[in-house]
Each structure stands twice: as C-alpha cells, then as structure tokens.
Amino acid sequence: MVISRSFLLLSSMEYSAKFEELKSKNLSLDLTRGKPSSDQLDLSNAIGELKVENLDKDGLDLRNYGEITGLASCRKLGSQILGCTEDLVWAGGNSSLSLMSQYLSFLFVEGNGARPWGAQERVSVLCPVPGYDRHFKLCETFGINMIPVPLTGEGPNLEEVKRLVDEDKSIRGIWCVPKYSNPTGEVYSKKNMEGLLDIFGKSDNKSVIFWDNAYAVHDLSAHLPLDDIFDIAFKRGYEDCVVEFGSTSKITFAGAGIGFIAMSKSNQELFLPFYSALMIGPDKLNQAKHVRFFQENNLMEHMQLHAEIIRPKFELVERQLKSLGLGSWTSPKGGYFVLFESEKGLARKIISYASELGLKLTPAGSTHPYGVDEDDKYIRLAPTACSLEELEAAMEVFSCCVGLAYTQG
Ligand code: PMP
C-alpha cells in the first residue's frame, strides 16, 4: 500500500443521492477478472494466420502425438519468459493453472520422492495473503489445509513462515507469485527468496515452493528483471524444492496460449511417468506458431505494446482513487491488479453496494483462503479487461460505494 489518506469530499446524503442517480442508469460493469482486453488480444492475431510446416527440422510431425515435454524451441521460449535455464522447462497446454493441478495430483498420488500427500492425514500449504483466489480454490478442491501468512511488500513474512514450518509438520509447501503478485503487486526480493529456500530446502519432507511466475514479463513500463530462484537454489543445493509455473496467457491469447512448468532434472524424472499417463502430447502446432511469432516479434517489445494499452487504465484507477481520498491502494509497476484497502469492516458493504449499481467485484474475502478476510478490508480491482470509458464509469461507481460505506458509519 503506497498511499493512505482519509478525507470526505461529500456527506452521506450527497453520496446517497449519487448512489440513486447511478442506480437509475442500470449499468452493467465488471472489474472481477484479470483478463486481457480484446485490443491486447489483437496484438497477437498474427499467430492465428502463421503457417508452420507440418514437419519440424528433425522430421517430427507437429500434428501428431508425442514430444510430451514440448518442442525444444518452445521450452526455450518458456525459459526466456520465466528467466531460468531451458533444460528445466517443459511447454504444455494452454494453461499454467492446469499444470499446477496436474502437479498437485502427482503429489497426492505418487509424491515427489516422499510420502504421497494423499497418504498423509493432513496436508497444509502456506498461502501468503492477500493472495490469488484460484490457488485457494485449487487447495480447497484437493482438500489441502490452507494457512495464511502475511506478505510484507517484498514477499512473505519469513519469521512467520519459519515459525509455522517449525511448529506444524503437516506443512508441505507454499504458494508464491514472486513478481507483481496477484493482487498486492509486490515483487519478492532476493533476500526473501533466499530465506524461503533456506526454510523449505532444509525441511526433510520434500516441501514444495510453488513459484507461480505468472507476471514475469508483464511490466507497465521498464522491464524489471527478477532474480532466478533456480539459480539461487542451485547454489544452495535446494533446487528440488522449487516448481515454477508461467504461461503466455497474458502475452498472446489467454485461452489459446502455452503453459510452462519448470523443475530440477530429478523432479522431472519423478514427474514424467505420471504426466505421461495423463496425456500423450501437447498442441505442438500452437507451440511452433508461438515460437515463430516470437522470432518475428521481440518478446519485450511485444510486452511494451501491452503496457501501452493497459498503463492508462492503471493511471485512471489511481487518479480516481486519489480524488476519492478514502482508504489506501497499491500502485503496481506491473501485473493486472490494484488492491484497495478500506477501513476494517467495510469491504463487504462496498462490494454489495457496487453490486446494487451493476458493478461486479470479486467477492469480499476472495483474497484470503476459505474466503475469510478477517478484517473485511481488501478489494481487488482488475482494470484491464474493460474499455477506458467503462473503467471510468466503474470507478465512479466504486468511489460512490466507498464514500457511502464510509459515511454511513
Ligand atoms: N497464476 C496467477 C497468479 C494468475 O494471476 C493467473 C491468471 N489470473 C494464472 C496463474 C492463470 O494462468 P493460466 O492462464 O496460465 O492458467
């Protein structure tokens, strides 16, 4: 949170009048999901038109089964996005979230060299908060007990992580979104990565740091390189405790991109038989098209085109929140979200007011495991998917709802 001021520009009656006026407009607005807008998707339209040879240079027929870990050229593309070496990366289907679920299935059924998670009475995973609701949903679906740990602005609170891990032997991992974290926007420091590795690398139960690097190249202005966690881990001998994920969902097409998973050679050997039982091979034509597209278009320049489209949206949100002058909010340098923090006990109310005015927001509590934000104060705003005009209207509604919630006491 970078800014926090509190002054009321309007009285409760004035906010109520504004509320009624907005209600009469029958609006239908949505700030829920961090999706690319259609003009962002248009940046990659050439992928659909690219012609790639059916046979690659080694004679492999891209239309057929096989090459389970992905085309070598696409694995290399994945390594450029994730910022690690290409021998660690596999290129899969269209979603990193499904790779996460496949890796979790593997941990439950076979285990990564230790007792399978499914054979354990209770499996817990640390969830830095505020965090990503789909990580929480995955855990809930798998029956994993989630333990929240606070984020600090440069990664999870390490003292708390250590205390919990020392105390609770059911803890087998932690979710991390190391760059432009969803939804806090923070970037993990090298020191924080070292601390996490020292805690999880030393544990004797093959704990997993789920390193979800979803926003690795998603800067709003200059590119900010993130330290490569594998590089740090190798130097300590802890590379087996990291499994990294990423995708081109917010680089090319969210529904038709490429997902990546990266892990040490020994983890690859353990995971491969399980993964091969789940499928026979990824969509290599799409992988080849992505590779060709990024031979013709520089990845970082392409990301700057995204930034030019979405930066004005982040600026608009910030401008409107500044003029509202209530609560506090993040000013992220990349990623897809702004996190608004109200006074304690108001988030639910604000979200319900917004819903009355036709503005959809992610449900209160969705930034926390089991949907429980005890302070009831966090609201995630996702400004990218709508047009600037819609966003302006949405932020007017949001400001009115915040103002009303604050003034109603
Ligand atoms: N991880 C994070 C942190 C995300 O924010 C998102 C998208 N909202 C995803 C994963 C989903 O990625 P994918 O489309 O590759 O499944």
Residues whose N, C-alpha, C, O or C-beta is under 5 A from the ligand:
A	BS01	PMP	G34 N94 S95 S96 L97 S98 Y132 V177 N182 D212 A214 G246 S247 S249 A254
